[in-house]
Amino acid sequence: MARVLRPIRHEDRLSVVDHLDELRSRLIVCALALAVAFGVCFWQNHRLLHLLNQPLPTAHSYLAKLPHATNRQAQALQATAKDFRALAVSPSQSASDRALFGAAAANLSHAAKALPRGPTHPTPITIGVGEPFTTTITVSFYFAILISLPLLLYEAYAFLLPALKRSERRVALPLMLLAPLLFLAGVVFSYEIVLKPAVHFLQGYNSQNFDALVQARQLYDFEIMVMGVIGLAFQLPLVLLGLDYLGILNARTLVRQWRYAVVLIAVIAAALPGPDPVTTGLEMLPLVVLYLLSIVLLKIADRHFAARERAELASIDATG
């Protein structure tokens, strides 16, 4: 178990059986972490589903018509109840009739108040017998992966660490720490900024000609796909840092080719989920910002690599 909690050092020599045993142990830890996270997510599935339902627009056609219809019905019932109350106090009626009119007026008023006013927020529909259960399981599993992602990345890093040199480990460790943070930032950005306008645009488009009902599985698949893809797109600075480390490009290249980069980012944004201009524009904006941030990071990395090379050359000259 100690091997699972700490990485194997580069100097350690393990047999093939030891490596397989370590891999098995780390896979068991990942499976246990996923199982615990899944249990928590399934326990709180109503909160997760509520979060995914928030981007739905409240002005669906059927929801917009329902309050108006119920208001008219309530007004009609209240008007009838008012007439019955007038008859209940009329001296031309007998005592028994006045009592009956009074009871009818009270019942009509109660019925008017009990009429449904429409849900406060729309919820998607399910059309299969087992769809509510399977959809809940799927959503809980996706959120379990998101919650346990830092531990999963650490286990992968710790297993691969013995194959890395000391210089490579200095690069791999920051990347391993930044990857889940950038992915989480992409998920939060897509949920807070992208999803609501995208769902509103797609659901509200040509709404006067459609009674748009949303199926739960399709809605959640779209939302999870958008959040996952944008989370991966937020790894752009790490990809560019890796290419810089391999010597394929540097900060000066990014600055010179920024026009082509913007066009490429626009193509990538158009290929991401959400084939509408609103989603594409919202997905393109953070990628451009991340590209500019990558230029700054690569400049810092280039200075660091240059300083390290000068120090190595100086040490070689001193020993020579």
N, C-alpha and C positions, 0 to 999 in steps of 0.2 A: 504493500500500500504506500510505502514511503516513496517508491519510484513514481507513483501516480501523482503524488503531491508536489514533487520537485522534478525538474528536468534532469535528464542524464547529461553528465558533462562530456565535452568533446574528447577529453583524454580517456574516458572510460572505454574499455573494450568488452563488448558483449557478443555472445554467440547468436546465431540465427534463432535458436530456441528462446534465448533471453529477449531478443527483439520481438518475437511473436508473443511471448508472455506479457511484455510491456504493452504491446498493441492491444491485446485482449483486455488487460486491466484498464487501459484508458478508454476503450470502447464501453466497458461496463460502467465506468464513471459517467461517461456521456449519456448512456442509456438511463442511468438512475437520475441524472440531472433533468433529462427530458421528461421522465415519468413524474418526478415531483412537480416540475413546472406545469406539466399537463394537468395534474390533479388540481393544482391551485387554479389554473385557468378554467377548467371545467366546473369547479366549485363556484367561480365568479363569472360564469358564462353570460349571465343576464346583463352584467355590467359591460362586458366586451361587446355583446350584440347591440347594446344601447349606444356605445361609442360608434360602432359601424353604421348605425341607423341615423346618426346625426346629420351627415351630409345630404340626406334626402330632403328635397324641397317640400315645404308645407302647403304649397299652392297647387297640388295636383287637381285635375279637373273634377274628380269625384269628391275630393275634400272641399273644394271651393263651392260646389253646388249643395253639399249636404247642410251646412249651417243655414243657408238661405231657405231651403225647403223646410227645415225644422222650425225656423223662426216663423214662417208663414203658418204652419200648422199650429204652433203655440199661440199665435195671435188669434187664429180662428177659434181655438178652444177657449181662450180667455174671453173673447167677445161673447161666445155662447154662455159661458159661466156668468158673465155680467147680466145677460138677459134673464137667466134663471134666478139670479139673486134679486133682480127687480120683481120677478113674479113671486119670489118667496116672501116679500114684504108687502105684496099687493093685498089690500083689504077685500078685494073681490074673490080671493081664493079662500078655500076652506083651510082650517088648521092643518089637516092631514096633507093637503096639496102643497101648502107653504113649506111643510117639513120635507116633502119629497123634492120640491124645487131647490130648497136649501142644500140638501144632501147631494143632489145632482151638480149644483154649482161648485160645491167643495170638491167633488170627485173630478170634475173637469179641470179645475185649477191645479189639482195635484197631478193630473195626467199631463197638463201643459208644462209643469215644472220638471216632470220626469222624462220628457222627450230628450233623446240623445242630441248633443250639440256637436258631435264629431270629435275624433281623437285630437289630443293636443299636438301630437306629432305622428306622421305617417309611419307605418311599419311595412316591410316587404311581405309578399305573399309566398306561400309554399303550395305546391300542387301535387306532391307525392305523399304517399302514406308515411314513409320513413324520412322524408326530407327534413323536417324540423330537427330530428335527432342527428342525422348524418351531417347536416350543416353545422350544428352546434359542435359536434366532434371535430370537424375540419377547422373551424375558427379557433377552437381551443388549442388544437395542435399547432397552428401557425403562430399563435401568440406564445406558446410554450417554446418554440424555436427561437423567437425573438428574445425572450427573457433569458434563456440559457445560452445565447450566442457567445457572450464573453468567455464562459467556461469552455465551450466547444472549441473556440479559437485557441485558448490557452493549451488545451490538451493536444491539439494539432501542432502548435508551436513547440511544446515540450517534447513531443515524439520526434519531430524533425530536427531539433536543436543539435543532437550529436553530429549530424552531417554538415553542420555549418562551421565555418572558421570563425575565429574571434572577431575579425573585421565584419564578417557577414552577420554575426549575431548583434553587433552594434546597430546595424541597419534593420534587422528583422524585428527586434524587440519594440522599437517605437512604432513600426508599421502594425505590429500585432495589437498594440494598445490603441492606436488611432483608428483601426479598421472598424471595430464595433461602435466607436463614438461617431464616426462619420456616417455609418449605416443608420444608427439611431437618429442622427440629425436629419438624414434624408427621409426617414419614416415620419418624423414629427413635422417636417416641412410639408411633405405631401398631404398629411392629414389636415394640418391647419390651414394651408394655403391653396393646395391644388384640388383636393377632392370635392369640396363643397361647390366651387364654381363649375368644375367639370360635370358633376352629377346634375347640378341645376341646369346647365346648358343642354346636356344630352336629354334629360327628362322633359325639359320645358320646350324643346324645339318643336315648333308646329303643334303646340299643345291644343290649339282650338280644333284640330282634326283628330285627336287621339284621346282616349280615356286611358292614360298611361298608368298601368299597374306594374310594379317592380317585383321580379322574382328574387327571393332571398339569395339563392345560390349564385345567380348571375351578378347581383349587386356586390356580394362579398368577394367573389372571384375578381371582379374588376378593381375593387378597392385594395385588396391584398396585392394584386399584380402591380398596381400603380405604386403602392408604398414600397414593395420589394424592389422593383426596377429602379425607382428613384433612389432608394437606399444604396443600390449597387452603383448607380451613376455618381453618387457622392464619393465613391472611391477614386475618382479621377485624379486628385492630387497624389494619392499613393501610387497609382499606375505610372504617372509621369515621373515621380521620384525614383521608382524602380528603373524606368528607362534611362533616367539620368545616371543612376548608379552603374548601369551596364554600358554607359558611354554612347548610347544611341542618339540622345539629344541633350540639350542643355537649355538654360534660361534664355540665352541669346537666340536660339532657334525658335523658341516659343514667341519671343517678341517680334522676330522678323516675319513669322508665318501666322500672325494673329488673324489676318483676314480669312485665310483658308480655314483656320481653326473655328472661327465663328460660323462659317458656312457648314463645316462638318458637325458642329454642335447643333445647328438648326436641323440638319438631316437626322441626327440621332434623336433629337426631341420629337421630330415628326414620326419616327419609328417607334417611340415609346407608346404604351397604352394610352388610349384617349384620343381618337382620331378627330379632334376638333381644335379650332384655333385657340380657344381659351386654355385648354389643357396644354397644348403644344407651347404656347407662349409662357405659361407658368413653369413648365418643365425646362424651358430653354434658359430662363433668367438665372437660376442658381448654377447651372453648368457654366455659364459665362463668368459668373463671380468666382466659381471654383477654379476656372482656368486662370484668371488673374491672380488668385491666391497661389496657384501652383507656380506661377512665374516668380513670386516672392520667395516661396519655399525653395525653389531650385537655385535661385541666386544665393541663398544662405547655404544650401548644400554644396554648391560649386565652390564657394569660399572655404568651406570646411574641408572639402576634398583637396583643394589646392594647398591649404595650410598644412594638411597632413602629409602631402607629397613633399613639400619643402622640408618638413621636419625629418622625414625619412631620408631624403637626400643629404641633409645636413649630418644626420647620424652616420650615414655611410661614409661621407667625406671625413668625418672625425675619426672613425675607426680605421679608415684607409690611410 
